[in-house]
Amino acid sequence: MLDKKLVGSYKDYLKKNLSKKRYNHSINVAAEAVKLADKYDADRDKCYLAGLLHDIAKELDTQSQLSFVNNSQLDVCEIEKKSSPLYHAVAGAEMIQDLFGIKDNEIIRAIRYHTVARAQMSKTEQIIYLADLISVDRDYKDVKRMRKYAYQSLEKAMYEALKFSVGDSVKKGNTIPVSTVEAYNEFCSYEKDLRKE
């Protein structure tokens, strides 16, 4: 059971260090993560905390984020080190350890991989990746479809989300982190196996 006082202190920190829009997004992702945790029998508390804190570093200046990335003990590929929109996930995973003493690897990895994904993601990691994509404040073109997939099957939703993400990156001529490619390949083979059945 989560310590309400502790959660309150996390929310206070986010309120002071994030814009109102980003704070609301964090609250929405936490709520969505709990719904998905209930649906897929995952740890509600871990999903809630990872959802709440996933964007903790999002509005830090780029140089501060990069400093966290460069000093991180987490696995960070060279492509990520050259793409500033990806810094905040690594920085956030480091910050929750430094600021709040959170040492739970599943929560750390869920925050670390919420933008790029990876192969062999835990249920918690998949839930945070998807909750971020489908939270109630999201309004991109395919969000209704993605919400539907998220409540049908985690694997199907991850496949569709990664297909969308990789396709979008290719269209924009962006580089794709190694972990994203590995995640896509893994969920792609899962999808092919499903089609055979």
N, C-alpha and C positions, 0 to 999 in steps of 0.2 A: 504493500500500500504506500502510495506517495506521501511524503511529508508536505503538508499544505504550506507550512511556513517556508520551507525550502523552495517550493514551486513559486510562491509569492515573491521570494527574493530574485528568482530568475526572471519573472515577469517585470519586476521593478527595473532590473538591469536593462531588459529589452526596451521598455518604455523610454528610458533615458537615452538609449544609444541607437534606436531605430526611428525612422519616420513613422507617422501614424499608419500609413498605408502598409509598410513593411511589418510593423507590429501586428496589425490585424491579419495580415497574411500568415504570420507565424502562429497566431491563435487558431486560424482556420485550418492550417495544415495539421496542427496537433489534434484538432477535433476530428478531421477526416481520417487521420492515422488510427485513432481509437476505434472508429467505425470499421475500418478495414481489419484491425487487430481482432475485433469481435467476430467478424465474418470468417477470418482465416485462422482463428484460434492461436493468435500470437500474443506476446506479452504486452498488455495494454500500457503498463507504466513505461516500459522502454520506448514503445512507439510514441506515446504522448510526449515524453521528454525529448526524444530525437526530433519529432515534428516541431515542438515549441522552439528548440534551439538551432534548428538547421540553418537559419540565415543570420545567426548572431554576428558574423563578421561581414555581412553583405555591404554595410555602409561605412566600413572602415576605409580610410584612404588607400589607394592602390599600393603605395609603397609599404604601408604597414601589413597589408595582406601578403604582399610578396615576401616580406621578411619572415612571416610565419611559414610560407611555402618553402623558402630556401633553408630554413632551420628545422623543417619537419623530419621526424623519424619515420613518417608514413611513406608508403611507396608512391612517389610522384614522378610521372614520366616527363621527358624533356618537352613534349608538345604542350603539356599543361603549364609548364613553367613559362611558356611563351604566349599564353592566352589569358589575359587578365580577367575575363568574365568567369574563369574557372577557379581563380585563387580563393574565393570566399569559402568554398567547401572545405578545402584543406585547412585554411586559417581557422574556420569555425571548429573543426575537429580538434585542433590544437588549443584553441581558446577555452573550450569547455573543461579541458584538463587543467589548464593553468589557473583559470578564474574560479572554477567551481569544484575542482578536485574530482571530476567525473572520470572514472577509470574503466568503466564498462566498455569492453571492446565492441560489442554489438551497437551500442549507441554511437561510439566514436566512428565506426565504419559507416553507419547509416548516414551520418552527417557528411563524412568524407566523400562518400560516393553518391550523394543525392543529385548531383548534376551530371556525372559522367557514367555512372553504373560500373559494373565489373562482372566477370564470370563468377559463378558460385556465390551469388549474393544470398545472405540469410533472408528469412521471411521478413524480419524487421527492416532490413535494407530495402527490399522490394517495396514494402509498404510505404516507407518514407519517400522513395523515388516517385511512386504513384500518387501519394497524397499531395505532394508538392505540385504535381501536374494537374490534378483534378479538384483542388480545393475550391470552395464555393466562390471565392473572389476571381477565379480564372474565367476568362471569356473569349479565348481564341476560337477559331473556326471549328475545330474538331473536338472541342472539350466534351460535348454531350456524348459523342461516340466513345471517347476515352473513359468517361465515367461509367458507361455501360460495361465496357470490357473489364474495368477494375473490379466490378462486382460479379463478373462471370467466372473469372479465373485469373489468378496472379500471373501465371506464366503467359497466358494469351495477352493480358494487358501489357506485360513487360515487352513481349515481342512487338506489339503494335506501337508502343511508346518508343522503343529503340529504332524501329523501322522509320518512324516519323522523324526522330532526332538525327539519325544518320543521313536520311534523305535531305533534310533541311540543311544540314552542314555541307553536303555535297553541292546542293543548289547555290549556296552562298559562297562556295569555293573555300570553305574553312577546313582546317586540319581536324582530324578526329583522333582523340586520345586512344592509346593502345587498349586501355581497360574497356572503353566503349565498344570497340571492334570485337573484343573477346566476348563481351556480354551479348552483343547482337548475334554473333555466330552461335553461341550457346542456346539462346532462346529461339533462334532460327531453326536449329536442328530439332528442338523440342516441338516447334510448330509443324515441321515436316513429319515427325513421328506421329503427331496427332492426326494429320491428314491421311496417313496410311491406315489408321485404325478403322 
